[in-house]
Amino acid sequence: MTRSETLIAQTEKYGAHNYKPLPVVIAEAEGCWVTDVDGKRYMDMLSAYSALNQGHRHPRIIAAMQQQLERVTLTSRAFYNDQLGNLCEDLVQLTGLDRVLPMNSGAEGVETALKAARKWGYEVKGVAPNQAEIIVFSGNFHGRTISIVSFSTEEQNRAGFGPLTPGFHVVPFGDAAAFEAAITPNTVGVLFEPIQGEGGVIMPPKGFLRDLREICTKHRVLMIADEIQVGLGRTGKMFCYQHEDVKPDMLILGKALGGGLYPVSAVVGIEEVMAVFRPGDHGSTFGGNPLACAVACESLRVLEDEKLAERAAEMGAYFCERLVAMNSPHVQEVRGMGLLIGVQIKKSAGLAKPYCYAMMGEGVLAKDTHEQVIRFAPPLVITKEELDWALERIERVLCGEALVKQAA
């Protein structure tokens, strides 16, 4: 057995089978590149689901982490630390919102926003106790906690995990009229992804976010943007909602906030909402720890200093243009924004997974989602030369004839 095969067998024997990864065992990484335990080099076109916007092992973020490791890593929120204020101020200035509540994982960030919206509904809007409703959209993906899977429209996400949490109402994604029709006096918020990444890189109609903002303001409903996957430069602007020049009441961030080194998430919101939290209402032992805050602050500075949102816009437009120009007989549609791109494989050409396996053989790592979609989301530090290298190999797969028989 190769070293890779041995490690895969070990993981499968002792680990829970809640993932089905591509059979590559990564041992080293830098920038857009990873190397497996057998010495083969690949280009990372997934970026850990956008957690690596700044690339693997960005030297500035590593330096910030090493410097903090030598000072203090964890205090808990029983005490102040000298890094938390820096992160809160940076996020407030970057978003134009008022206050920050830091957590660790993206799902924790979503749970934090849900709790804030419900408490705001009872204490500020005047909804009757235990009657608050939050509207969500079909095809959503916000994490995997019990409450979050309770409003998923994917049967696998919910099956076997009941009883499910009540208080959520699902409407079709991109349908602002359906959203407004679903609002009741008990509606406290709407939770949405500006682009549904895990759902298959699904784009809403133009103007959808502006419509949401107007409807939320009209009915006094909180606009809660989950930008864990699409924020922090991924779509060509620092935040995806900026494409329509609107501002949410709460913004949920994660993934790239930790620069690919450390799990960091945060909810940034308006004063009226964030003020509902009082000591003891909510918290996390690791949330806002000094190591996380030092890493997150440098991660934000790298995004700004290196103009990675602008790079995502430029490279993403080029990437899409080249994918379309391939005119692959197996591709139904190319869609996306910035460096979040979905390639929809025709049903007649089989599933997307065999194409991902074939690209792995060519040295390009990407992952399928929703059976027919290949998602491309390389680190935002990718150069045109690196992208050309990948595109040459992607074209071999998407336009190759041999795979058609394999995929059929």
TABEL-V563744 format. One line per field, one symbol per residue. ss: DSSP state (H for helix, E for strand, C for the rest). burial: # if it has 24 or more other C-alpha atoms within 12 Angstrom, else .. A space follows every 10 residues. Layout:
# TABEL-V563744
ss: ???
burial: ???
This chain:
# TABEL-V563744
ss: CCHHHHHHHH HHHHCCCCCC CCCCCEEEEE ECEEEECCCC EEEECCHHHH CCCCCECCHH HHHHHHHHHC CCCCCCCCCC CCCHHHHHHH HHHHHCCCEE EEECCHHHHH HHHHHHHHHH HHHHHCCCCC CCEEEEECCC CCCCCHHHHH CCCCHHHHCC CCCCCCCEEE ECCCCHHHHH HHCCCCEEEE EECCEECCCC CEECCCCHHH HHHHHHHHHC CEEEEECCCC CCCCCCCCCH HHHHCCCCCE EEECHHHHCC CCCCEEEEEC HHHHCCCCCC CCCCCCCCCH HHHHHHHHHH HHHHHCCHHH HHHHHHHHHH HHHHHCCCCC EEEEEEECCE EEEEECHHHC CCHHHHHHHH HHCEECEEEC CCEEEECCCC CCCHHHHHHH HHHHHHHHCC CHHHHHHC
burial: .......#.. .......... .#####..## ######.... ########## ########.# ##.##..#.. ..##...... #.##.###.# ##.####### ########## ########## ##..#.#... .######### ########## ###...#... ......#### #.####..## .##..##### ########## ####...### ###.##..## ########## ########## ###..##### ########## ########## ..##.##... .###.##### ########## ###...#### ########## ..##.#.### ########## ######..## ########## .######### ########## ###..##..# #.######## ..##..#.
